[in-house]
Structure formats: structure tokens, C-alpha cells
Amino acid sequence: MGKILVTGAAGFIGSHLCQRLVAQGRQVVGLDNFDPFYDPAVKRRNLEQLLTDESFELIEGDIRDAGCVASILARAPVDAIVHLAAKAGVRPSIADPTGYMDVNINGTVVMLEAAKKFNVEKFIFASSSSVYGNTPKVPFAETDNVDYPISPYAATKKAGELICHTYSHLYGLKMTCLRFFTVYGPRQRPDLAIHKFARLIEAGKPIPVYGDGSMRRDFTYIDDIIDGVVAAIDRCAGYEIYNLGESRPVRLDVLIAELEKALGKTAIIDRQPEQPGDVFQTYADVSKAVRCLGYHPKTQFTDGLARFVHWLRNESSYDNGYVTQQLQSMTYGKRDSQSETRDGRTNQTKPAGPRSR
Ligand SMILES: NC(=O)c1ccc[n+]([C@@H]2O[C@H](COP(=O)([O-])OP(=O)(O)OC[C@H]3O[C@@H](n4cnc5c(N)ncnc54)[C@H](O)[C@@H]3O)[C@@H](O)[C@H]2O)c1
């Protein structure tokens, strides 16, 4: 059996995937450029355990560097590429659309060209639920129209799916696009709501809540996502798109209440307007993945949250407060804002510098 190349291996999903593949006895090469979107030291820590395993090799490099990618594929046969590397996140993509297009589209084309040239049999592409845009029809099915993305990030993911189809058609590459629905769990990206909120609540700082709390997300536990990715590698054929979600959307205000319970602390709410680019809801119809991949998401939200909080509290012993500081500067604009606890008391918060992304 040849190796599996995982791009974005040092990230949240990538590091979990590499760990699972190595545990299954597979040989894995991870490619990552330790992009500074969040603290690269966090990404290095994600790989600490893996780097002690002989079945795992890390290459520090950029997916846009065709020479670097070719040198990996030239050394030993690779059966499958799982292409997770990307600039992730909806809101930052509005501030940096060209950067997102460059990495997420041009970078994907570099990976596809390399897959073609080196006869890699299978290619798995990390797409996103954001491709569904603000469609009112739920749950979202793979057959729904996704021609109306509402952020540059979402547009790059839709473009990635289209390019994957082109390579599948032209060169017969087996191609699977996986639309992940808000993934959470240990090592979750610090910019994502659960992680961001948990750190701010722990620090006794206000959490920014966009809109009235009725926004819904189909939070999907990392282990369930990894089950789906591994099944997609094993069953990759033709050109297919699958939703990987939990199919149980949770309202933002319910998420906050559950997080308060898991942390044993009360959140201070900093009510903010809805953000451009954010969709109102996500809700996966996973029946195709159930049927074709044997995908069965099984983690109850409260259990997943408890496991995340357990991890976060252990992780805090490594943290010097840098991530929480970063979050604050990402979060607040220059204005003074009124914040409230969930029981309606108000706090005055100081401005914490300009929005950094
Ligand atoms: N986490 C989610 O909820 C979610 C939801 C939908 C889709 N996705 C997609 O899943 C993938 C993984 O997401 P994640 O949450 O693990 O993000 P992440 O930011 O933790 O991981 C992405 C990794 O890619 C690396 N990377 C970025 N640009 C690179 C480049 N030019 N060359 C090489 N490496 C590069 C980063 O350093 C990072 O380690 C992404 O494609 C993301 O768009 C994630």
C-alpha cells in the first residue's frame, strides 16, 4: 500500500486525520507551511505526538510550490492525497479575498496537477457547508443549487469543487469533495466560536455574539468527521460530493448556555450586529454519506463539548495567554461596546484595538 499525503497536516482536522491514519498502520506524509493565521506554535504542538512515530513524516512547505509538491510525490508512490490545506474562515476572507483565492484555488490546482502528473489514484478535497450560502431550504443536500456563495471563502470552496470535477473528467482521477459542517473538538481552530467563546468565558471576558442568538450551526465532532474522511479515502470513486455534518443544528444561544454549563461559568455577552458573509444556518442532510460511506455521526453535542472543555483546560497549562490576547484583538472594533451577562446585567468594555482581520 502506498502512502497518503495530507496537506494542512498541522492544522486542526489535519493533525487528527494523520493520527488516525497512522494508528491504522498507514504511512503518512504531512505537508504544511505553518501559516500564521493562528499561532504556528499551536500547530507544532498538534504534531508533537505524531512526530515521534516512524510512520509519519512532516514536510514544511507550501502547496503553491509545485517543485516542493513534486519532490514529495517523486520519492515514493502516493495512493491518495487528502487536500485540507487552505486559508479557512469566512470573515477574514472578506478582508483578504486575493490571499484566499491564491491559496484555496491556485494551491488546489497545483495539488491537482501534481496528482495527475504522478498518477495519484485518489484525491479528497476539503470543501465546506458555506457553499450552500443563505439558502432557506433545510437540511442542505448535495443536489441543492450552490451557485450563490456569500463570502470569498465560500466561493473558493465552490471553485475548488468545480476544478476537482474538471480534473476528474479530463484525467480520470477518483475525486471526493467533502463538505464539512462546523467542526469542533480538541485542537479546534481558535478563531471558531466554541473555542473563542470558551477561552473568553474562562478569562472572564465578554464574548461577541452576532445577531440575536437564533443563528444555527450543525456542529460536528472531530472524531465523526475523521470517520467520514477515512471512509471517503477507502471508498473514493468517480466524482462525488458528500456532506459531513451531525444533522442536528444548535442555536447560538443554546451553544452559549451549554458552554456555560460545561465550563461552570457565566458568559458576558457583547451583542454585535450580524456579520457580512455569515450564513444564518447550516444543517446537513447526511443521507448520501450514510448510504455510500457508511458514515454515522454519533457524538452528542453535550458530550463533544465536555471533551473539548477537558482538552482546553489541560491545554491552558501550555498557554501563556497569547491565544486569548489574539482573540481579543480579532474580536473588537474601536468603539466602546455595551456588554451584558445572560441575565441582562450590563458591563462597559474597553476598546481593545482595531480589528486585525
Ligand atoms: N474546521 C471547520 O469547521 C471546517 C469547516 C468546513 C471546511 N473546513 C476546511 O477543512 C480544512 C481544514 O480546516 P481546519 O479547521 O483544520 O483549519 P486549520 O487552519 O487548522 O488547518 C489548515 C492548515 O493548512 C495549512 N496551510 C494553510 N495554507 C497553506 C499553504 N499555502 N501551504 C501549506 N499549508 C497551508 C495551515 O498552516 C494549517 O495548518 C480547510 O480546507 C477548511 O477550509 C473546515
The ligand as an ORCA input file, in Angstrom:
! r2SCAN-3c Opt
* xyz 0 1
  N     -12.905     23.479     10.840
  C     -14.057     23.569     10.217
  O     -15.117     23.731     10.850
  C     -14.146     23.464      8.716
  C     -15.416     23.541      8.104
  C     -15.502     23.459      6.726
  C     -14.360     23.254      5.969
  N     -13.127     23.201      6.576
  C     -11.947     23.016      5.745
  O     -11.168     21.950      6.278
  C      -9.785     22.215      6.063
  C      -9.041     22.139      7.378
  O      -9.585     23.108      8.281
  P      -9.035     23.320      9.756
  O     -10.166     23.809     10.563
  O      -8.279     22.126     10.166
  O      -8.062     24.557      9.524
  P      -6.580     24.829     10.040
  O      -6.307     26.265      9.730
  O      -6.437     24.371     11.449
  O      -5.712     23.901      9.119
  C      -5.301     24.281      7.813
  C      -3.814     24.010      7.710
  O      -3.402     24.365      6.378
  C      -2.142     24.975      6.465
  N      -1.937     25.824      5.282
  C      -2.562     26.997      5.002
  N      -2.081     27.494      3.846
  C      -1.151     26.608      3.400
  C      -0.294     26.583      2.272
  N      -0.307     27.577      1.367
  N       0.541     25.532      2.111
  C       0.584     24.521      3.038
  N      -0.205     24.510      4.146
  C      -1.056     25.543      4.308
  C      -2.182     25.786      7.760
  O      -0.887     26.089      8.255
  C      -2.991     24.874      8.667
  O      -2.139     24.071      9.473
  C      -9.721     23.568      5.367
  O      -9.659     23.347      3.975
  C     -11.035     24.219      5.736
  O     -11.419     25.172      4.773
  C     -13.007     23.300      7.938
*
